Every structure is written in structure tokens, then in C-alpha cells.
Amino acid sequence: MKIALAQQNYHIGNFEDNTRKIMGAIQYARSRKADLVVFSELSICGYPPRDFLEFDDYINECYRAIDIIRELTDDIGVIVGAPQRNPQKEGKDLFNAAWFLYKREVLGVAHKTLLPNYDVFDEYRYFEPGYEWNVIEFKDRKIALTICEDIWNLGDNPLYRICPMDHLVKQEPDLMINISASPFDYDHDEDRTEIIRANVLKYNLPMFYCNAVGSQTEIVFDGGSMVMDAHGHVVKEMKFFEEDFAIVDLEEIRKQKKSKVARGPVKEFDKEMRVSKVKDPNKIIDYLIEEKNISQIYEALILGIRDYFRKMGFSKAILGSSGGIDSAVTLAIACAALGRENVRSILMPSQFSSEHSVSDAEQLSKNLQNPYDILPIKDIYEAFMRTLQPVFNDLPFGLAEENIQSRARGNLLMAIANKFGYILLNTSNKSELATGYGTLYGDMAGGLSVLGDVYKTQVYALANYINRNGEIIPANIINKAPSAELRPNQKDSDSLPDYPLLDKVLYQYIERRQGPKEIIAMGIEEQLVKRVLKLVNTNEYKRNQFCPIIRVSCKAFGVGRRVPIVGKYLA
């Protein structure tokens, strides 16, 4: 039996386009003599649909799409993901379902049992967990069909009280198929491979795993669908960060003999089903800037920008180019995502800007060949000060005056964006967002945050990665001390610890959820730890007003991290 995996990029709620894609893949699979073609989780409606699921019409559209697709299944089996209404009065109104279509009929439906309700997931808000588990018979084979999280409850520290495959294996299936929407973060691909391996070795069955690809607002799905034989060997691994299609013959992989090479024990998972978290504080920075991680982050950010613009119906971006490392990296990535001609940079020097900042920003745009403008803000700033003088009187220069500059720049950028139909890309990094080192309605303005889940140390690593084949970002931008340039001789280090030390503390606190006692026990100075954590907690109100952030880590600011604005804990 030949099984096809269709790794596709769907658009939430765009039923016409999603259905067209699925139908095209079915036709292609048929032309390649496939017996069965598999699509990803909630492929009909896109993942995650969130509160769209509360609209009856949305569910009706899902059913209509399934009816259309059924007409193409005379001689080929099709597995698609879509909600299914719960016929019982008890429980939630919907199941997250995998629909098995064949000969224009619904051959079977599998309901997702394990509903993640952590980080970016909130499936139990909408779906009822599955409570019946049955294999689906197709062409003399028994298929154990599961959905994403259903295969993740293994190991000595399970998150859930049940494991669907433990029930399905009693019915003696011949293979496992899992349809998934597993988001990207830079240490998750290994976790995914290891959990699939843990399943095939536990149940002694091959697995066909079909993952989603594409970006949905802040969440990036990286694809990487695969087929693994019953001995834990990857038979086929599909592309990352782009659509792909593959066919694997089940009978061929069933014939393969167990390798004589020792594969070692299944790795131990933590409560979040991760195997690759770095715990040694002395290795954190090296891990964050590891070339593999940086290359994946780069690809994820490109996909995140490209899909956000395409699915929102925009094509052109604008950003403020300061001559600093953050705006430089954002500009380079945006040009790679959208095309250099579609990214406009605005240089807005003030009387506090250094001469080389302007020349560096100009050189960057010349290297990238993107359009740019220079709009000095000195006169605008002085007009603000004249207007405010009766209120400010002769009080000394301070934060208010610094922020006026930032907000003047934000106003100019938004004016141009409004005038020409651009989306403003925000350039703040995760280290700055964490500590509140940014101006609301100024440099925190934007329609999409590119680097908001990227630590400052990773931004520098991204710059070097962008320059790997030749200088794009001028060396002076990378080498000079970072500065907001809102007052004479200002440096980031005046307000923040050195970034390698800061990022080490932030990673432990945000990603690993370590409190002050645990972080201090790692050998980091107590006052520093308390200062950093206080900065993070007291600036939640700023992040709560921030634009969507492309998620590349396991714990990004935004929908995946929910803490009270007025909380006192750890402040």
C-alpha cells in the first residue's frame, strides 16, 4: 500500500483555498498511484482556528468542504483534519477529528483524545476529548489513526492519564498514522523525532507522521513530516519550512530488517515532553547561538513574515533603520522574506544620533538595494519641546524627552505606513521586551514583531549568519556598542546588564521558569537576579500592548505566556 503525505500551508478560515490545495494534492497522489493520501491536523479550516470554532457557520463550512472532497475519493483514501460536531448533549460541542474518506463515504473518524492546554494551545476551550478508540480497516490493513498530542504521552512522567495508542494497539494495527500541527521552536525538532521513535519502538509499528507547515499570525509550523519504520529508523524526512509531498510504500518498509546498529535507549522526556533543554547555566549562551538554532530561527522568521503579509493581504513593509543591530537584522530578514523592493527603511536621525549611525544605515540599504528615506526629526523634537515648555518649565532633561524622540519616529513611520498601505515591522528584541527597554507608542509600535522572541545575543548571531557568504550588514553595526541614542553618549549598558549575562538570567526565568532562588543557586549575583526579574515583571503592561510576535522559542511573549500585569509575585 502506497501512502502519500501532503505537507501543505493552510490559511485559517480560507475554505476555498484550503479545499483547492487538498483537492490538488489528491489528484497528484492519484496520478502517482497512491492508495492513501494524508493531510495535517485541522487542514480543512486551518490551525489554530480559536474562537472561529464558536460560529456555527464556520463548522458548516468545514462540513461543506468535506462533502466536496469526498467526491474525489472513488479510488483513493483521504485523511483530512476538521472539527466534528459532538452528537451527545454532554461535553463540548466539537471534536478535533481526523476524517477518513473513501469511495465517497466517511470510512471512519478518529477523535483527538489528548487536548493540549498549555503555552500557545487552548484546545480544551473548544473540543471534547475522544473517548472511543478504534482502528480503521483499509485495503486489508488496520490503521491506528491519531492526532498530534495523542502520541506525546509517553515516558516516566506523562502529562495525561491516558494514552490512546495503548487502547488501539490491542486491536492489532499494522501501522500508525498521526496528523499533526506541531509548532516550530528551535529545540523542538529533536523532541518530535524522539517521540515518534519512542512510539514506534514501544508498539513495534511504523508511523506515518504528517505535520503542518506555514505561519499563522505568531505561530510558525515547520513541517518536517516523516515516515519511521518499526525499528526506529527514519525512512523519509520531508522539507522544513516549505510545502512538500512524498509517497512511501508500506510494504517496502515492513520488509526492512532491524538494523544491527545499536540505537540506544529512548531519551527521557520532561513534563513538557522535551529532551534537549539546556540546564547548565554556563552553556546557555552557546546553546542559544548554536549555528543550527540560528539557521532555523532565520528560516522561521522569513516564513513568519512572508505568511503574515500574504495572509493579511499586504505586500510591502516599512521599518525604522537606526544603524543599530536590531533594525539591521530585521531589515535583512524582511528583504529575504518579501523582496528588497518591497521593504522601505526610514532613517530618522536626531541631534543625538551619531554620524556613523546614519552612514551605517545608508550602507546597509545600499548593500540590500532596498528603498530608503532620510527624515531628520530635530525640528519635530524641538517643536514638541516648545509646545511642552509651559508645562515642563525648566525641569531637567530626562525620560520624557528621550521618549518624545522615539514617539516622533513612531508617528512618522505610522503616517507613511497608512499613506502607502505598508505594515510597520517592529525591531525590538526579546531582551529589550523582557526588561521594558522600549517606548510605548514609539519604538514599540508596529504591526508585527520580527525579533520579539529573539534574545540580543541571538540577534548578533543572526547578523553573522546573514553575513556568512559576504558582508550584508556592515561590520561597524555589529561591532559598535548598542545604544538607543536618545541622549548624549548613551549606551544600553547604562541601563541593562551586559547582554550575555542578562540573556542567561532571562532564559532561566522565561523559558525554564526558574525562580530567583534557583537562578542565584547557579552562581549568578543575587542583586542582579532580583533586579532583572523585577524589570521583567513590572513591564508586563508594556508587553500586553505589544504587537504579535513571531514565535521561535518554547516560551514567547504573547499568547504563550500569560502573567498578571498587577501581580506582585517575584516583582
C-alpha positions as CSV (number, residue, x, y, z in Angstrom):
1,M,0.0,0.0,0.0
2,K,1.4,3.4,-1.1
3,I,0.8,6.2,1.4
4,A,1.3,9.8,0.4
5,L,2.0,12.6,2.9
6,A,0.8,16.1,1.8
7,Q,2.6,18.8,3.8
8,Q,0.7,21.9,3.0
9,N,0.4,25.6,4.1
10,Y,-3.2,26.4,5.0
11,H,-5.0,29.7,5.7
12,I,-7.3,29.8,8.7
13,G,-10.9,30.2,7.5
14,N,-10.0,30.3,3.8
15,F,-12.0,27.2,3.0
16,E,-11.9,27.8,-0.8
17,D,-8.1,27.9,-0.9
18,N,-7.6,25.1,1.6
19,T,-10.0,22.9,-0.3
20,R,-8.4,23.7,-3.6
21,K,-5.0,22.7,-2.2
22,I,-6.2,19.5,-0.8
23,M,-8.0,18.5,-4.0
24,G,-4.9,19.3,-6.0
25,A,-2.8,17.0,-3.8
26,I,-5.4,14.2,-4.0
27,Q,-5.3,14.4,-7.8
28,Y,-1.5,14.4,-7.7
29,A,-1.4,11.4,-5.3
30,R,-3.8,9.5,-7.6
31,S,-1.5,10.2,-10.6
32,R,1.4,8.7,-8.6
33,K,-0.6,5.6,-7.9
34,A,-1.0,6.3,-4.2
35,D,-3.6,4.3,-2.3
36,L,-4.0,6.8,0.5
37,V,-3.1,10.5,0.9
38,V,-2.7,12.1,4.4
39,F,-3.1,15.7,5.3
40,S,-2.3,17.6,8.6
41,E,-4.4,18.4,11.7
42,L,-7.4,20.7,11.0
43,S,-6.3,21.0,7.4
44,I,-9.8,21.9,6.2
45,C,-10.1,25.0,8.4
46,G,-6.5,25.8,9.3
47,Y,-4.9,25.6,12.7
48,P,-5.4,27.1,15.3
49,P,-8.9,28.4,14.4
50,R,-9.6,29.5,18.0
51,D,-12.9,31.3,18.6
52,F,-13.9,30.9,14.9
53,L,-14.9,27.4,16.2
54,E,-17.7,29.1,18.1
55,F,-19.5,30.1,14.9
56,D,-22.0,27.5,13.5
57,D,-21.3,28.8,10.0
58,Y,-17.6,28.1,10.4
59,I,-18.4,24.4,11.2
60,N,-20.9,24.3,8.4
61,E,-18.1,25.4,6.0
62,C,-15.9,22.6,7.3
63,Y,-18.7,20.1,6.5
64,R,-19.3,21.5,3.1
65,A,-15.6,21.2,2.3
66,I,-15.6,17.6,3.4
67,D,-18.5,16.9,1.2
68,I,-16.7,18.4,-1.8
69,I,-13.5,16.4,-1.1
70,R,-15.5,13.1,-0.6
71,E,-16.4,13.3,-4.3
72,L,-12.7,12.7,-5.2
73,T,-12.3,9.5,-3.2
74,D,-13.7,6.9,-5.6
75,D,-10.4,5.1,-5.8
76,I,-8.2,6.7,-3.2
77,G,-8.3,7.0,0.5
78,V,-8.0,10.5,2.1
79,I,-7.4,11.5,5.7
80,V,-8.1,15.2,6.4
81,G,-8.4,17.1,9.7
82,A,-11.6,19.0,10.6
83,P,-13.9,19.6,13.5
84,Q,-16.7,17.2,14.0
85,R,-19.9,18.0,15.9
86,N,-20.5,16.1,19.1
87,P,-23.8,14.3,18.9
88,Q,-24.0,13.9,22.7
89,K,-25.5,16.6,24.9
90,E,-22.8,16.1,27.4
91,G,-19.4,17.7,27.0
92,K,-18.1,20.3,24.5
93,D,-19.9,20.7,21.1
94,L,-17.0,19.7,18.9
95,F,-14.3,17.1,18.5
96,N,-10.9,17.7,16.9
97,A,-11.2,15.0,14.3
98,A,-9.3,13.1,11.6
99,W,-11.8,12.1,8.8
100,F,-11.0,9.0,6.7
101,L,-12.8,9.4,3.4
102,Y,-13.0,6.6,0.8
103,K,-15.4,5.7,-2.1
104,R,-17.3,9.0,-1.5
105,E,-18.1,7.9,2.1
106,V,-16.8,8.6,5.6
107,L,-14.9,5.3,6.3
108,G,-14.1,6.3,9.8
109,V,-13.4,9.2,12.1
110,A,-10.8,9.5,14.9
111,H,-11.2,12.0,17.7
112,K,-8.3,13.6,19.4
113,T,-8.0,12.4,22.9
114,L,-5.2,14.5,24.4
115,L,-6.1,18.2,24.2
116,P,-3.1,20.5,25.0
117,N,-4.0,23.4,27.1
118,Y,-0.5,24.9,27.7
119,D,1.7,27.5,26.1
120,V,0.0,28.6,22.8
121,F,-2.5,25.7,22.9
122,D,-6.1,26.1,24.3
123,E,-7.8,23.1,22.7
124,Y,-9.9,22.1,25.8
125,R,-11.6,25.5,25.4
126,Y,-13.3,24.2,22.3
127,F,-13.1,20.4,22.0
128,E,-14.3,17.4,23.8
129,P,-11.7,14.7,24.3
130,G,-12.1,11.5,22.4
131,Y,-13.3,8.5,24.5
132,E,-13.5,5.7,21.9
133,W,-10.6,4.2,20.1
134,N,-10.9,2.0,17.0
135,V,-8.6,1.1,14.2
136,I,-9.8,1.8,10.7
137,E,-9.6,-1.0,8.2
138,F,-8.4,0.0,4.7
139,K,-7.3,-2.4,1.9
140,D,-6.7,-5.3,4.3
141,R,-4.6,-3.2,6.7
142,K,-5.6,-1.9,10.1
143,I,-4.6,1.7,10.7
144,A,-4.2,3.3,14.2
145,L,-5.1,6.9,13.4
146,T,-4.2,9.6,16.0
147,I,-3.9,13.4,16.1
148,C,-0.8,15.3,17.2
149,E,-0.7,15.3,21.0
150,D,-2.2,11.8,21.1
151,I,1.3,10.3,20.6
152,W,3.1,12.6,23.1
153,N,2.0,10.9,26.4
154,L,5.0,8.6,26.9
155,G,7.8,8.1,29.3
156,D,8.0,8.1,33.1
157,N,6.5,11.5,33.6
158,P,3.3,11.5,31.5
159,L,1.3,14.7,31.2
160,Y,-2.0,12.9,30.8
161,R,-3.8,10.0,32.4
162,I,-4.4,8.1,29.2
163,C,-2.6,7.0,26.1
164,P,-4.8,6.4,23.0
165,M,-2.3,4.0,21.4
166,D,-2.4,1.8,24.4
167,H,-6.0,1.1,23.5
168,L,-5.5,1.0,19.8
169,V,-2.6,-1.5,19.9
170,K,-5.0,-4.1,21.5
171,Q,-6.8,-4.2,18.1
172,E,-3.5,-5.3,16.4
173,P,-3.0,-2.4,13.9
174,D,-0.5,-2.7,11.1
175,L,0.7,0.9,11.1
176,M,0.2,4.2,12.9
177,I,-0.8,7.4,11.2
178,N,-0.6,10.7,13.0
179,I,-1.8,14.0,11.6
180,S,-0.3,17.0,13.4
181,A,0.0,20.8,13.7
182,S,3.2,20.9,15.8
183,P,4.7,24.4,16.0
184,F,8.3,25.2,15.5
185,D,10.7,26.3,18.2
186,Y,14.4,26.0,17.9
187,D,14.8,23.0,20.2
188,H,11.6,21.1,19.2
189,D,12.6,19.2,16.1
190,E,14.7,16.7,18.1
191,D,11.8,16.3,20.5
192,R,9.5,15.4,17.7
193,T,11.8,12.8,16.2
194,E,12.4,11.2,19.5
195,I,8.7,11.0,20.4
196,I,7.9,9.3,17.1
197,R,10.8,6.9,17.7
198,A,9.5,6.2,21.2
199,N,6.1,5.3,19.8
200,V,7.4,3.0,17.0
201,L,9.7,1.2,19.4
202,K,7.0,0.8,22.1
203,Y,4.3,-0.5,19.7
204,N,6.6,-2.1,17.1
205,L,4.8,-0.4,14.3
206,P,5.8,2.0,11.6
207,M,4.5,5.6,11.7
208,F,3.4,8.0,9.0
209,Y,3.6,11.5,10.5
210,C,2.1,14.5,8.6
211,N,2.8,17.9,10.1
212,A,1.5,21.3,9.1
213,V,3.8,24.0,7.6
214,G,3.3,27.7,7.4
215,S,2.8,30.6,9.8
216,Q,-0.5,31.6,11.4
217,T,0.0,35.0,12.9
218,E,2.6,34.4,15.6
219,I,2.9,30.6,15.4
220,V,5.2,29.0,12.8
221,F,4.7,25.4,11.7
222,D,7.9,24.0,10.2
223,G,6.8,20.8,8.5
224,G,9.4,18.1,8.8
225,S,6.8,15.3,8.2
226,M,8.3,11.9,8.3
227,V,8.0,8.2,8.0
228,M,9.7,6.0,10.5
229,D,9.9,2.2,10.4
230,A,9.1,-0.1,13.3
231,H,12.8,-0.2,14.3
232,G,13.1,3.5,14.8
233,H,14.8,4.4,11.5
234,V,13.7,7.4,9.5
235,V,12.6,6.2,6.1
236,K,11.6,9.6,4.8
237,E,12.0,13.1,6.2
238,M,10.3,15.9,4.4
239,K,11.4,19.5,4.0
240,F,11.3,22.1,6.7
241,F,9.7,25.5,6.3
242,E,8.1,24.7,3.0
243,E,5.4,22.6,1.4
244,D,6.3,19.1,0.3
245,F,4.9,15.9,-0.9
246,A,6.1,12.3,-0.5
247,I,4.9,8.7,-1.2
248,V,6.2,5.7,0.8
249,D,5.3,2.1,0.2
250,L,4.2,0.5,3.4
251,E,5.1,-3.0,2.2
252,E,8.7,-1.9,1.4
253,I,9.3,-0.6,4.9
254,R,7.7,-3.6,6.5
255,K,10.2,-5.8,4.7
256,Q,13.2,-3.9,6.2
257,K,15.1,-5.9,8.7
258,K,16.1,-4.5,12.1
259,S,19.4,-2.7,11.9
260,K,22.3,-4.3,13.7
261,V,23.5,-0.8,14.8
262,A,22.6,-0.2,18.4
263,R,20.3,2.8,18.7
264,G,20.5,3.3,22.4
265,P,17.6,3.8,24.9
266,V,14.7,6.2,24.2
267,K,15.6,9.6,25.7
268,E,13.9,10.8,28.8
269,F,11.3,13.5,28.4
270,D,10.4,16.2,30.9
271,K,6.8,17.2,31.8
272,E,6.7,19.3,28.6
273,M,7.9,16.3,26.6
274,R,11.2,17.9,25.8
275,V,14.6,16.2,25.6
276,S,17.0,18.9,24.6
277,K,16.6,21.7,27.2
278,V,19.9,23.1,28.4
279,K,20.2,23.2,32.2
280,D,23.9,24.1,32.7
281,P,23.9,27.9,33.0
282,N,27.4,28.1,31.7
283,K,26.3,26.5,28.4
284,I,23.1,28.6,27.8
285,I,24.6,31.3,25.6
286,D,26.5,28.8,23.5
287,Y,23.2,26.9,23.0
288,L,21.2,30.0,22.2
289,I,23.6,31.0,19.4
290,E,24.3,27.5,18.1
291,E,24.5,27.7,14.3
292,K,21.8,25.0,13.8
293,N,19.4,27.0,16.1
294,I,20.3,30.3,14.4
295,S,19.7,28.9,10.9
296,Q,16.3,27.5,11.9
297,I,15.4,30.8,13.6
298,Y,16.3,32.6,10.4
299,E,14.1,30.4,8.2
300,A,11.3,30.6,10.7
301,L,11.3,34.4,10.7
302,I,11.3,34.5,6.9
303,L,8.3,32.2,6.8
304,G,6.6,34.1,9.6
305,I,6.9,37.5,7.8
306,R,6.1,36.1,4.4
307,D,2.9,34.3,5.5
308,Y,1.7,37.2,7.8
309,F,1.8,39.6,4.8
310,R,0.4,37.1,2.3
311,K,-2.5,36.0,4.5
312,M,-3.2,39.6,5.6
313,G,-3.3,40.7,2.0
314,F,-0.3,43.0,2.2
315,S,2.9,43.0,0.2
316,K,5.0,45.9,1.4
317,A,6.8,46.6,4.7
318,I,8.3,49.7,6.4
319,L,10.6,49.9,9.3
320,G,12.8,52.4,11.1
321,S,16.5,51.9,10.3
322,S,18.7,53.3,13.1
323,G,22.1,52.0,12.2
324,G,21.8,49.6,15.1
325,I,21.9,45.8,15.1
326,D,18.2,45.1,15.7
327,S,16.9,47.2,12.8
328,A,19.7,45.9,10.5
329,V,18.8,42.3,11.1
330,T,15.1,43.0,10.8
331,L,15.7,44.7,7.5
332,A,17.8,42.0,6.1
333,I,15.3,39.3,7.0
334,A,12.4,41.3,5.7
335,C,14.1,41.7,2.4
336,A,14.7,38.0,2.2
337,A,11.1,37.3,3.0
338,L,9.3,39.9,0.9
339,G,11.8,41.0,-1.7
340,R,14.1,44.0,-1.3
341,E,11.9,46.2,-3.5
342,N,9.0,45.7,-1.0
343,V,10.8,46.8,2.1
344,R,11.2,50.5,2.8
345,S,13.5,51.7,5.5
346,I,13.3,55.2,7.1
347,L,16.3,56.8,8.7
348,M,15.3,59.4,11.3
349,P,18.3,60.9,12.9
350,S,18.1,63.4,15.8
351,Q,20.7,65.7,17.3
352,F,21.7,62.8,19.5
353,S,22.4,60.4,16.6
354,S,26.0,59.7,15.8
355,E,27.2,60.4,12.3
356,H,28.1,56.8,11.7
357,S,24.6,55.6,12.6
358,V,23.2,57.4,9.6
359,S,26.1,56.3,7.3
360,D,25.8,52.7,8.6
361,A,22.1,52.6,7.9
362,E,22.6,54.0,4.5
363,Q,25.3,51.5,3.7
364,L,23.1,48.7,4.8
365,S,20.3,49.7,2.4
366,K,22.8,50.1,-0.4
367,N,24.0,46.6,0.3
368,L,20.5,45.2,0.3
369,Q,19.4,47.5,-2.5
370,N,16.1,48.4,-0.7
371,P,14.5,51.8,-1.0
372,Y,15.1,54.2,1.9
373,D,14.5,57.8,3.0
374,I,16.1,60.1,5.5
375,L,13.8,62.2,7.6
376,P,15.6,64.1,10.4
377,I,13.5,64.7,13.5
378,K,15.4,67.5,15.1
379,D,12.8,70.2,14.1
380,I,9.9,67.9,15.1
381,Y,11.5,67.3,18.5
382,E,12.1,71.0,19.1
383,A,8.5,71.8,18.2
384,F,7.4,69.3,20.8
385,M,9.6,70.9,23.4
386,R,8.4,74.4,22.6
387,T,4.8,73.2,22.9
388,L,5.5,71.5,26.2
389,Q,7.7,74.2,27.7
390,P,4.8,75.9,29.6
391,V,4.1,72.5,31.3
392,F,7.7,71.2,31.7
393,N,9.1,74.6,32.7
394,D,12.7,74.3,33.3
395,L,12.8,70.7,34.7
396,P,15.9,68.8,33.7
397,F,16.2,66.6,30.6
398,G,15.0,63.1,31.4
399,L,13.0,60.1,30.3
400,A,10.1,62.2,28.9
401,E,12.4,64.0,26.5
402,E,14.0,60.7,25.4
403,N,10.6,59.2,24.7
404,I,9.4,62.2,22.7
405,Q,12.1,61.3,20.1
406,S,11.0,57.7,19.9
407,R,7.3,58.6,19.6
408,A,8.1,61.2,16.9
409,R,9.7,58.4,14.9
410,G,6.8,56.1,15.6
411,N,4.4,58.8,14.3
412,L,6.4,59.3,11.1
413,L,6.6,55.5,10.4
414,M,2.8,55.0,11.0
415,A,2.0,58.0,8.8
416,I,4.0,56.6,5.9
417,A,2.5,53.1,6.5
418,N,-1.0,54.5,6.5
419,K,-0.3,56.6,3.4
420,F,1.1,53.8,1.2
421,G,-0.5,50.7,2.7
422,Y,2.6,49.2,4.4
423,I,2.8,47.1,7.5
424,L,5.2,48.5,10.1
425,L,7.7,45.9,11.3
426,N,8.8,46.3,14.9
427,T,12.5,45.8,15.6
428,S,12.6,45.3,19.4
429,N,14.3,42.1,20.6
430,K,13.3,39.7,23.4
431,S,15.9,41.0,25.9
432,E,14.6,44.6,25.5
433,L,10.9,43.5,25.7
434,A,11.6,41.4,28.8
435,T,13.2,44.3,30.7
436,G,10.9,47.1,29.3
437,Y,13.7,48.8,27.5
438,G,11.5,50.4,24.9
439,T,9.0,53.2,24.4
440,L,5.3,52.5,24.2
441,Y,3.8,54.1,21.1
442,G,7.3,54.8,19.9
443,D,9.9,52.1,19.1
444,M,7.4,49.6,20.4
445,A,4.9,50.5,17.6
446,G,4.3,48.0,14.8
447,G,2.0,45.5,13.1
448,L,4.4,42.6,13.5
449,S,7.4,41.9,15.8
450,V,10.2,40.1,14.0
451,L,12.7,39.8,16.8
452,G,10.5,39.9,19.8
453,D,11.3,36.2,20.6
454,V,15.0,36.5,19.8
455,Y,17.4,37.4,22.6
456,K,20.0,40.1,21.9
457,T,22.9,37.6,21.8
458,Q,20.9,35.7,19.2
459,V,20.4,38.9,17.2
460,Y,24.2,39.2,16.9
461,A,24.4,35.6,15.9
462,L,21.7,36.2,13.2
463,A,23.8,39.1,11.9
464,N,26.8,37.0,11.5
465,Y,24.7,34.2,9.9
466,I,23.3,36.8,7.4
467,N,26.9,37.8,6.6
468,R,28.1,34.1,6.2
469,N,28.6,34.4,2.4
470,G,29.7,38.1,2.4
471,E,29.1,41.3,4.2
472,I,25.5,42.5,4.0
473,I,25.2,44.1,7.5
474,P,28.2,46.5,7.8
475,A,30.8,45.3,10.3
476,N,30.5,48.6,12.2
477,I,26.8,47.9,13.0
478,I,27.8,44.5,14.5
479,N,30.9,45.7,16.4
480,K,29.8,49.0,17.9
481,A,28.3,49.2,21.4
482,P,24.5,49.1,21.2
483,S,22.7,52.4,22.0
484,A,19.2,53.9,21.7
485,E,20.9,57.3,21.0
486,L,18.2,59.2,22.8
487,R,20.7,61.3,24.9
488,P,24.4,62.2,24.5
489,N,26.8,59.2,24.7
490,Q,24.0,56.8,25.7
491,K,24.8,53.1,25.8
492,D,22.5,50.1,26.5
493,S,24.9,49.1,29.2
494,D,24.0,52.3,31.2
495,S,20.5,50.7,31.9
496,L,21.0,47.0,31.4
497,P,23.5,44.3,32.4
498,D,25.8,43.0,29.7
499,Y,23.6,41.1,27.3
500,P,25.3,37.6,27.7
501,L,24.7,37.8,31.4
502,L,21.2,39.3,31.0
503,D,20.1,36.7,28.5
504,K,21.4,33.9,30.8
505,V,19.1,35.1,33.5
506,L,16.2,35.7,31.2
507,Y,16.4,32.3,29.6
508,Q,16.3,30.6,33.0
509,Y,13.3,32.7,34.2
510,I,11.2,32.8,31.0
511,E,12.0,29.5,29.2
512,R,12.8,27.3,32.2
513,R,10.5,29.1,34.7
514,Q,13.2,29.2,37.4
515,G,12.6,31.5,40.3
516,P,15.2,33.8,42.0
517,K,16.4,31.2,44.5
518,E,17.1,28.6,41.7
519,I,18.9,31.2,39.5
520,I,21.0,32.6,42.3
521,A,22.0,29.0,43.2
522,M,23.5,28.8,39.7
523,G,26.2,31.3,40.8
524,I,24.6,34.5,39.5
525,E,24.9,37.5,41.8
526,E,21.7,37.9,43.9
527,Q,21.2,41.7,43.4
528,L,21.5,41.2,39.6
529,V,18.9,38.4,39.6
530,K,16.4,40.4,41.7
531,R,16.9,43.5,39.5
532,V,16.3,41.6,36.3
533,L,13.3,39.7,37.5
534,K,11.8,42.9,38.8
535,L,12.3,44.6,35.4
536,V,10.6,41.7,33.7
537,N,7.5,41.6,36.0
538,T,7.0,45.4,36.3
539,N,7.0,45.8,32.5
540,E,4.3,43.3,31.7
541,Y,1.9,46.2,31.0
542,K,4.1,47.2,28.1
543,R,4.2,43.8,26.5
544,N,0.4,43.5,27.0
545,Q,0.0,46.3,24.5
546,F,2.6,45.0,22.0
547,C,2.0,43.7,18.5
548,P,2.1,40.0,17.5
549,I,5.5,38.3,18.0
550,I,6.8,35.6,15.6
551,R,7.3,32.7,18.0
552,V,10.7,30.8,17.7
553,S,11.3,29.7,21.3
554,C,9.3,27.4,23.6
555,K,8.1,30.4,25.6
556,A,7.4,33.5,23.7
557,F,5.8,36.7,25.0
558,G,2.2,36.9,23.9
559,V,-0.4,34.1,23.8
560,G,2.0,31.5,25.1
561,R,2.9,33.4,28.3
562,R,0.1,34.7,30.5
563,V,1.0,36.5,33.7
564,P,-0.9,39.2,35.5
565,I,0.0,42.8,34.9
566,V,-0.6,43.8,38.5
567,G,0.9,40.7,40.1
568,K,3.3,41.1,43.0
569,Y,4.9,37.7,42.9
570,L,8.7,37.8,42.1
571,A,8.4,41.6,41.4
